[in-house]
Amino acid sequence: MKLLKLSTVIVAAGLAVGCATNSDIENLQGQINTMKSDVSSAKSAASAANSAASQASADARAARSAAEAAKRSADELTIKFDRMFKRSMSK
């Protein structure tokens, strides 16, 4: 009997404290919808940043290739000029 009274009191207290009103639920739903929108915006921004990073990486590889080609050309010209200078000095 005591157990029945105790469980009735606990259930009644739980219902009194744990009940959410419709406005509480609507408020939470609004917050969830706002968060979904924010997450979608964040995903879009991350995708755009990833695309920009990929393009920057490709541009950096192209610049490195161009710099290496320019260095090779400069090295070849240096060798040619050294040969020409040595020839002119030996005459």
N, C-alpha and C positions, 0 to 999 in steps of 0.2 A: 504494500500500500504506500509506504514511504517512497519507494522507487517510482511509482506512478505519479505521485505528487511532484517529486523532484524533476522528473522528466518533463512534466507538463509546464513547470515553471521555466525550465531551460528552453523548451521549445518556444514558449511565449516570449521570453527575453530575446531569443534569437530572431524571431520574427519582428519584434519591435525595433531592434537595433539594425538588423541586416536588410531591411526593406529599402529598395531604391525606388525613387519616384520616377515618373516618366520624364520629367525635366532633367533629372540626373542622367538617365540613359541617353536622352537626346544630346545633352552636353558632351557626354563621353563619345557619342557617335560623331559629333562635330569635330572633336579633337582628333579622333581617329582619321576622319576624312582629311583634315588639315595635314596630319602627319603623312598620309599617303601622298598628298600633293607635294609635300616637301621632299619626300623620298624620291618621287618621280623627277623632280627638278634636280636633285643631287645626282641621280643616275645620268640625266642628260648632260649635266656639267662634267661629270667624270668621263663620259664617252667623248665629249668634245675635247677635253684635256688629253685623253689618250690619243685621239686622232692627231692633235697638234704635236704631241711628243713624238709620234711615229714620223710625222713629216719633218720635224726638226732633226731626228736621227738620220733620216734619208739625206737631208741637206748636208749634214755634217759629214756623212760618208762621201758624198760627191765633192765637198770642199777638200777633204783629205786626199782624195784621188787626184784632184787638180793640183794641190800643193806638191804631192809626190812627183807628178809629171813635170812641174815647173822646176823642182829641185834636180831631177835627172837632166833636164835640158841645161840648167845652169852648170851642173857638174861637167857635162859634155863640152860646153863652151869653154869652161876653165881649162880643161885638158887640151883643147885645140889651141887656145891662146898661149898656153905654156909651150906647146910644141913650136908654134910660130915664133915665139920669143927666143927659144933656144936655137932655132935655125938662124934667126937673124943675128944672134950673138956669135954663132960659129963662123959666119962668113967674113 
